Amino acid sequence: MSRNSDGATTTTISLLQDTEVAEKNSGGDRPKEPWKGELVKSIVYSGLDAIVTSFSLISSISAGRLSSVDVLVLGFANLVADGISMGMGDYVSSNTEHDVAAKERLVTEWDVTNCRRLQEQSLLDRYRALGMNHEDATMVVEIFAKYSDIMVEEKMAQNGILSPEEGEKPWKTGLVTFGAFLLFGSAPILSFIVLIPFTQNDTLKFIGACVLSALALAALGIAKAKIAGQNYALSVVGTLFNGAIAGFAAYIIGWGLRNVAGLEEE
């Protein structure tokens, strides 16, 4: 038991040393590895969309000088409707991708079974185009040709299509998208609820919405950087800039419709 443990430890140390040597030889640190998983991506990107959408709506309503009640009613109604739309859209999109992948696998399996030489030649040409010499490419293809399932997977990967078994279930991604949209989209609206006992000033509530939106966007900007392996500061700045531009545009439109176009309350 101790021998196996010592062997595993030695192997781990050796791998770490190899990584350090590779980093030194490459002239820099290993690039940041992105997060994996469709659910994480659904949470972050639907959350970003929800915050920007909700904040933009609040900005336009506030610019039009409507009441806090209007903000809450329109804000939550829009949030739920958009959340359902986003969740259903993600479900339909993911389900379609799974169906396409399953159909593509059936076609690829048929091609590998009935047109094997043609598929082998296709792989050979692909590897040679990537820079592999003829002898090595031929050897790799001959090895793959012994295993039909592996050859099918390789052909699908070559076509940029994941196996239908990979990834999350469509219903799960749709549900997560809906939940994340409601959760993060509520952030800008919370200010109009939390500040009710303290002030009736709609301007202060709108400022609170700006602060909460900025905090939520910054948090998701960090998560976005983690997913994509990007610089955290640049991701946060870019996310905040996106939200600020959308909110500013909505505010200007709301202000313009009320003060320039003359859409006043009766």
VMD Tcl script that draws the C-alpha trace (Angstrom):
set ca {
  {0.00 0.00 0.00}
  {2.83 2.37 0.91}
  {4.68 1.46 -2.28}
  {1.70 2.47 -4.39}
  {1.41 5.71 -2.44}
  {5.13 6.45 -2.85}
  {4.89 5.69 -6.56}
  {1.93 8.01 -7.00}
  {3.74 10.76 -5.09}
  {6.85 10.35 -7.23}
  {4.77 10.50 -10.40}
  {2.99 13.66 -9.21}
  {6.28 15.37 -8.36}
  {7.69 14.37 -11.74}
  {4.67 15.82 -13.54}
  {4.93 19.08 -11.59}
  {8.62 19.33 -12.43}
  {7.86 18.72 -16.11}
  {5.25 21.49 -16.00}
  {7.74 23.92 -14.43}
  {10.35 23.07 -17.06}
  {7.78 23.55 -19.84}
  {6.82 26.97 -18.43}
  {10.47 28.06 -18.32}
  {11.12 26.82 -21.84}
  {8.03 28.54 -23.20}
  {9.10 31.82 -21.66}
  {6.01 32.35 -19.50}
  {3.43 30.94 -17.12}
  {0.81 28.45 -18.21}
  {-2.30 30.26 -19.56}
  {-5.34 30.31 -17.29}
  {-7.54 27.30 -17.83}
  {-11.21 28.25 -18.39}
  {-14.09 26.81 -16.42}
  {-15.94 24.01 -18.11}
  {-19.63 23.14 -18.03}
  {-22.69 24.40 -19.82}
  {-24.55 25.17 -16.58}
  {-21.90 27.63 -15.41}
  {-22.01 29.41 -18.77}
  {-25.82 29.52 -18.69}
  {-25.78 31.08 -15.22}
  {-23.22 33.76 -16.08}
  {-24.45 34.80 -19.50}
  {-28.16 34.74 -18.65}
  {-27.33 36.65 -15.46}
  {-25.47 39.33 -17.41}
  {-28.34 39.65 -19.85}
  {-30.87 39.83 -17.00}
  {-29.05 42.60 -15.13}
  {-28.57 44.74 -18.23}
  {-32.17 44.22 -19.36}
  {-33.65 44.95 -15.93}
  {-31.42 47.97 -15.29}
  {-32.19 49.40 -18.73}
  {-35.92 49.09 -18.05}
  {-35.57 50.80 -14.67}
  {-33.49 53.57 -16.26}
  {-36.11 54.31 -18.89}
  {-38.92 54.26 -16.31}
  {-37.01 56.52 -13.92}
  {-36.19 58.96 -16.72}
  {-39.89 59.13 -17.50}
  {-40.50 60.03 -13.84}
  {-42.88 57.19 -13.19}
  {-43.49 55.99 -9.62}
  {-41.77 53.22 -7.68}
  {-44.92 51.15 -8.04}
  {-44.58 51.39 -11.83}
  {-40.95 50.28 -11.55}
  {-41.87 47.24 -9.46}
  {-44.87 46.20 -11.55}
  {-43.22 46.65 -14.94}
  {-39.84 45.44 -13.68}
  {-41.01 42.11 -12.25}
  {-43.50 41.48 -15.06}
  {-40.80 42.04 -17.65}
  {-38.31 39.97 -15.63}
  {-40.58 36.92 -15.43}
  {-41.62 37.15 -19.09}
  {-38.03 37.52 -20.29}
  {-36.89 34.75 -17.94}
  {-39.44 32.33 -19.37}
  {-38.43 33.33 -22.89}
  {-34.71 32.92 -22.14}
  {-35.21 29.58 -20.40}
  {-37.36 28.18 -23.20}
  {-34.94 29.52 -25.79}
  {-31.99 27.84 -24.06}
  {-33.95 24.58 -23.76}
  {-34.98 24.58 -27.43}
  {-31.46 25.50 -28.54}
  {-29.79 22.81 -26.41}
  {-32.39 20.22 -27.44}
  {-31.81 21.03 -31.11}
  {-28.05 20.68 -30.66}
  {-28.55 17.26 -29.06}
  {-30.86 16.17 -31.89}
  {-28.39 17.35 -34.52}
  {-25.53 15.57 -32.74}
  {-27.53 12.33 -32.50}
  {-28.45 12.51 -36.20}
  {-24.87 13.33 -37.15}
  {-23.64 10.33 -35.18}
  {-26.01 8.00 -37.04}
  {-24.78 9.38 -40.37}
  {-21.13 9.09 -39.30}
  {-21.62 5.52 -38.07}
  {-23.15 4.61 -41.44}
  {-20.28 6.26 -43.32}
  {-17.65 4.50 -41.21}
  {-19.37 1.14 -41.70}
  {-20.18 1.42 -45.42}
  {-17.57 3.86 -46.77}
  {-14.65 3.00 -44.54}
  {-11.87 3.63 -47.06}
  {-13.25 7.05 -47.90}
  {-13.44 7.97 -44.20}
  {-9.91 6.74 -43.59}
  {-8.66 8.81 -46.51}
  {-10.51 11.83 -45.12}
  {-8.76 11.45 -41.77}
  {-5.42 10.93 -43.51}
  {-5.85 14.13 -45.52}
  {-6.88 16.01 -42.38}
  {-3.81 14.96 -40.40}
  {-1.48 15.74 -43.28}
  {-3.08 19.18 -43.62}
  {-2.30 19.75 -39.95}
  {1.39 19.11 -40.61}
  {1.75 15.40 -39.85}
  {4.00 13.51 -42.26}
  {2.51 10.77 -44.44}
  {3.98 7.84 -42.48}
  {2.79 9.06 -39.08}
  {-0.64 10.04 -40.42}
  {-1.04 6.61 -42.00}
  {-0.06 4.89 -38.75}
  {-2.57 6.93 -36.72}
  {-5.39 6.25 -39.19}
  {-4.58 2.52 -39.25}
  {-4.82 2.43 -35.46}
  {-8.14 4.29 -35.44}
  {-9.45 1.99 -38.18}
  {-9.27 -0.94 -35.74}
  {-11.84 0.71 -33.46}
  {-15.06 1.84 -35.12}
  {-16.38 3.78 -32.11}
  {-13.16 5.77 -31.76}
  {-13.15 6.48 -35.47}
  {-16.74 7.74 -35.28}
  {-15.83 10.04 -32.36}
  {-12.80 11.34 -34.26}
  {-14.86 12.08 -37.37}
  {-17.49 13.92 -35.31}
  {-14.81 15.94 -33.52}
  {-13.31 16.75 -36.91}
  {-16.69 18.15 -37.95}
  {-16.91 20.22 -34.75}
  {-19.84 18.26 -33.30}
  {-19.89 16.92 -29.74}
  {-21.23 13.50 -28.94}
  {-24.95 13.67 -27.96}
  {-24.04 12.05 -24.63}
  {-21.80 14.99 -23.72}
  {-23.03 18.19 -22.09}
  {-25.96 18.88 -19.79}
  {-29.57 17.84 -20.32}
  {-31.56 20.47 -22.28}
  {-34.25 20.78 -19.59}
  {-31.58 21.40 -16.98}
  {-29.87 24.20 -18.92}
  {-33.26 25.80 -19.61}
  {-34.26 25.67 -15.93}
  {-30.90 27.04 -14.79}
  {-31.11 29.87 -17.33}
  {-34.60 30.79 -16.10}
  {-33.54 30.72 -12.43}
  {-30.36 32.71 -13.04}
  {-32.27 35.30 -15.07}
  {-34.78 35.83 -12.25}
  {-32.11 35.90 -9.54}
  {-29.68 38.35 -11.12}
  {-32.35 40.38 -12.88}
  {-33.90 41.12 -9.48}
  {-30.75 42.93 -8.29}
  {-31.56 46.34 -9.84}
  {-35.19 46.13 -8.66}
  {-34.31 45.27 -5.05}
  {-33.34 48.86 -4.34}
  {-36.95 49.97 -4.82}
  {-38.03 47.40 -2.19}
  {-35.20 47.60 0.36}
  {-35.25 51.40 0.57}
  {-39.03 51.71 1.09}
  {-38.74 51.97 4.92}
  {-36.00 54.60 4.65}
  {-37.02 56.95 1.86}
  {-39.75 57.70 -0.63}
  {-37.37 59.57 -2.92}
  {-37.39 57.78 -6.28}
  {-34.08 59.36 -7.27}
  {-32.32 57.79 -4.28}
  {-33.92 54.45 -5.11}
  {-32.66 54.74 -8.68}
  {-29.14 55.50 -7.41}
  {-29.41 52.41 -5.21}
  {-30.43 50.40 -8.28}
  {-27.32 51.69 -10.08}
  {-25.09 50.58 -7.19}
  {-26.68 47.11 -6.91}
  {-26.50 46.66 -10.68}
  {-22.82 47.63 -10.70}
  {-22.01 45.17 -7.90}
  {-23.89 42.33 -9.61}
  {-22.27 43.11 -12.97}
  {-18.81 43.20 -11.38}
  {-19.39 39.80 -9.74}
  {-20.53 38.27 -13.01}
  {-17.66 39.97 -14.83}
  {-15.26 38.12 -12.54}
  {-17.10 34.85 -13.20}
  {-17.02 35.55 -16.95}
  {-13.24 36.10 -16.77}
  {-12.87 32.81 -14.89}
  {-14.88 30.95 -17.52}
  {-12.96 32.36 -20.47}
  {-9.57 32.52 -18.73}
  {-9.43 36.29 -19.27}
  {-7.97 39.17 -17.27}
  {-10.27 39.90 -14.32}
  {-9.94 43.68 -14.37}
  {-10.57 43.97 -18.10}
  {-13.58 41.64 -17.87}
  {-15.12 43.63 -15.01}
  {-14.52 46.96 -16.76}
  {-15.98 45.62 -20.01}
  {-19.04 44.24 -18.23}
  {-19.65 47.48 -16.33}
  {-19.17 49.50 -19.52}
  {-21.74 47.34 -21.31}
  {-24.28 47.84 -18.52}
  {-23.58 51.58 -18.30}
  {-24.02 52.12 -22.04}
  {-27.28 50.13 -22.12}
  {-28.65 51.93 -19.06}
  {-27.61 55.35 -20.37}
  {-29.25 54.70 -23.74}
  {-32.48 53.58 -22.04}
  {-32.44 56.62 -19.74}
  {-31.95 59.03 -22.65}
  {-34.80 57.44 -24.59}
  {-37.13 57.59 -21.57}
  {-36.17 61.21 -20.89}
  {-36.56 62.13 -24.55}
  {-40.01 60.58 -24.89}
  {-41.25 62.47 -21.85}
  {-39.60 65.86 -22.31}
  {-39.00 66.14 -26.05}
  {-41.79 64.07 -27.57}
  {-44.18 65.41 -24.95}
  {-45.49 62.09 -23.63}
  {-46.82 63.50 -20.36}
  {-49.27 61.88 -17.98}
  {-52.82 63.14 -18.34}
}
mol new
graphics top color blue
foreach p $ca { graphics top sphere $p radius 0.5 }
foreach p [lrange $ca 0 end-1] q [lrange $ca 1 end] { graphics top cylinder $p $q radius 0.2 }
display resetview
